């Protein structure tokens, strides 16, 4: 059904669930898969006050987390014999969702898979939702995968990598 599946990942447990679902679908459909991580760098300015980190250190950590997530995705693609690729992109002033939109068009994706925290109310307003932003302007089908607990996400990945013998 789908030929080119793109999945947005960021190293979170939500992204693990989304990646597992994207791999499952790609395996079923014989589709190509592309894992994309978009990092937002914070400006290199002085952050006064307690609890604030060094912006350069924050940016390095964010990029390292994204690279580790993409390396894990690449390993899973190999283990599942999928034609997969990964990309690390920098967010621009239009945001992560817009960058994912551009990449999905450039790559020719026919399905986008994204995870969601399932936040609502003030929490969603304050923290935003990349999945919701992407969905509002999507011109391809979008599969939204909800947050699952860590053990369930790990089982999903294990099941995708080594499905039970029939």
Phi, psi and omega in degrees: 000308178256141181253330184222104184254125176251141179229131177272128180228154181217008181093356180276166176297327178299318180293328177298316178296317179296318179297317179300318180292319178297319178295318178301313180294317180297322178294316180296319186266353185066034185271156168283151182226144182224115176266130183233135174237129179248122181256140176256119177271143175270150181300146180276073179237171178280129177255106182282155172096162180290149177088354179265137180265164173294124182304319181296319178294319177300315181296320177296317180296316179299315180293320179295319178297316179296316179298320178295319178296319179292323177296319177297317178299315179301315178299319179293324177298317179295314181298330182260009179057040178261147171281095185234155176220164180227153177217138172250122183238152174266135176289147174251194183290354178270348174103171183295313183300318179295321178294320176297321178300311181299317181293322180295322177291314181298323182275344180079034180297143173247003172205136173247133177245126180225148174267160178218145177285337184076028179289157175216172176061219184298322180301318179292321180297316182286320185263343178074177179212109177298318181300315180296317179299317178297314183300322182298331182242016183290141173242013173228162176300145180233129175256120179259121182256125182284163176296133174235164181289163186301316182297319179294318178298318179296320177296320179300313180296317179299319180294324179291318183287320181226079181297152181298145179291144181256000000 
